[in-house]
């Protein structure tokens, strides 16, 4: 991981476009070179994030997703700034648009089956992505689905349990707009999910009952 001096950090902020920020400052930047810079704030000096920072987790998660054949971002650089305490990750944007934006412009039924197979593939591969909402799923021009904002993922060496899948669907449906799109997609989503997953059909039917918006 590179070291970035405070002056260089401030110059980065000045030269880039801020895409996302909160009360503590910039969280996501777009550089003039077309790279995304995601900034992680270290809340406490002594914490798990100081030993294994979220920027490094982000990069590791990207590598693991790529090994599973899941489209996601490729990290180009990691860096640490000591004042202010920040960790940074540079990557190229994943081409396409968010599923949320796509469904605002197109009939959600067009991607319902693909989405069902995609989520089943994540679950069967033990991928618990707690930020699996429709703003973090990208659909490419060719229709391929992928993931962004990948810091918050746990990987299991086995398929997700029924309970973990139920919780993951709650993450996926936490926003009203996404619940609306999912309700319109359900008729195509659930048959595709059931056919693609190794989980028993009766459990899939029960999962559908407990997570349907």
N, C-alpha and C positions, 0 to 999 in steps of 0.2 A: 504494500500500500504506500502510495506517494505521500509526501508531506507538502502541504500548501500553506504558504505564509499568509498572515492576516492581510497584508497589502494585496497579494494576489487574489485572495478570496473576495475582497472588496471590489477589485477590478473585474472579477468574473461577474459579480452582481450588477455592476454598472454597465457592462457590455452586453449582457444577455437580456432576453425578454422573460419577465416573470409570468409563469403560467399558473402557479398556485402558491398561495401564501396564507399564513395565519398570524396570530398576534405576536408570534416570536420571529417572524420574518419569512423570507422566501423558502418554499419547500420544493418547487419544481421550476427549472429554468429551461429555456430554449436558446442555444448559443447561435452565433452568426454562422457557424459551420454546419448547423442543422442537427446538432446533438442535443439530447435531453440530459440535464443534470438533475438528479434527485438528491436532495439534501436531508440528512437525518440529524436531528438535534440530540445531543447526549444530555439527558435530563440531570443525571447525577454523576459526580466524578467517579464514584465507585459503584458500578452496576454491571449487570451481565453484558450490556451493550458496550462497555469499555473494554471488556475482554474479547468479545466476539461481536463487533458492531453490525448494525443492521445493513450497512452497505455491503459488507462481506457476505452476509446471509443472502442478500438480494442476488449477488453474483453467483453464489453457490446454488441457489434455487434455479436460476436460469440455466446453469449447466445441467442440473438434474432433469429439468423439464426437457431440454434438448435431447438428452439421452433416451428419454421416453418417447421421443418423436412428437412432442408438443411444441407448437410454434410459440415463441416468446422472444423477448429482447436479448441482444448479445452485448455484454458489458465490455467496454473498451478501456476503462480506467477506474481505479479506486484511489481516493485520497482522504487525508485527514487534515483538518485545521484545528490548531490548539486554542486559538482565541479569535472568534468564539469557538466553543467546542462543537465541531460539526464533522460528520463523515459524508463524503460525496461519492456518487457513482455516475459515470458518463456512459451513455448508450445511444444507439440510433433508434429512432421511433420504429415501432412495428407497423409496417404499411397496412392501411385499411382504416376503418372507422369503428367506433365502439358499437356493440350490438344495440345499445340503447338508442344511439343516433340512427342506426340502420332501420330499426323498427319504427322510429318516428316518421320515416320516409317511405317504407315499404310494408307490404303485407307480411306480418310475422310468420304466417303459415309457410312462407317460402323457406324459412330456415329452421322450422320447428323440429323436423326429424334429425337434421344435422346437429342441432343443439342437444337433443336427447342422446345421440350417440357420443357426442363429445363429453358430456357430463358423466355418462356411464363409464367412458374410458378413464376419466380422471378418478372416479370412485374405485373402479376395479384395479387401478394401479396404485392405490393407497395414497392418492394426492388429496390432502385436506387443505383447500385454499379458502381461508377464512374471509378473504376479501372478494369472494366469487359473486360480485354483483355485475349487472349488465353494462356498467361503465368500465369494467376491467376485462371484458371479453371483447376481443377484436375480430372483425370479419374482414378478410382481404377481398380484393377485387375478384379473385377466383372462387370465393366462398369458403376458404379455409378459416377455421376458428383458432384463435390463439389467446394468450393471456398477457396482461401487463400488470404493473404495480405488484410485483411478486415477492415482496419482503415477508409476507405473513403466510407461509406455507409450512405444513408438516408433512413429511413423507413417511409412510408406514411400509413395512415389507410384506404386507398382506392387504387384501381388499378392505375397504372401509366397512365397518359394521353398520347395521341398520340405524342405530342411534347416531353414529357419526354422519351418515348420509342425511338423516332428518335435520340435524343441526346445520349441515352445509346448505341444505335447501332454504333454511331460515335466513342464512347469510345472503343467499342468492335473491331472496324475495323481501329484503328489508325495506326497500323503497317502494312507494305506492305506484310510481310509473312502471317499475319492473314487474310488480304484481299484475298490473293491467296487461302488459305484453304477455306475461306467462299464461294468464287465463286464456288469451286468444290463441296461444301456441299449444295448449295442453293436449288437444285432440291429436296432434301430430307428434308431440314430444314424448308422451308416455309409452305408446307402442314401440317407438324407436329405442327409448331407454331400456325397456323391458327386454327387447330382442337383443340388445347389445351387451347387457350386463350378465355376469355369471350368477348374480343373486336370484334366488328362486322367484317364480312368477307370483306366488301368493304374497311374498314379502314386498315385491314391487307394487302390487295392488294396495297393500296396506300403507306403503310409503306414499302412494298417490293420495290416499284418503287423508293422511295426517298433514300433508304439506300443501294441499290444494288451497289457493287463496280464496 
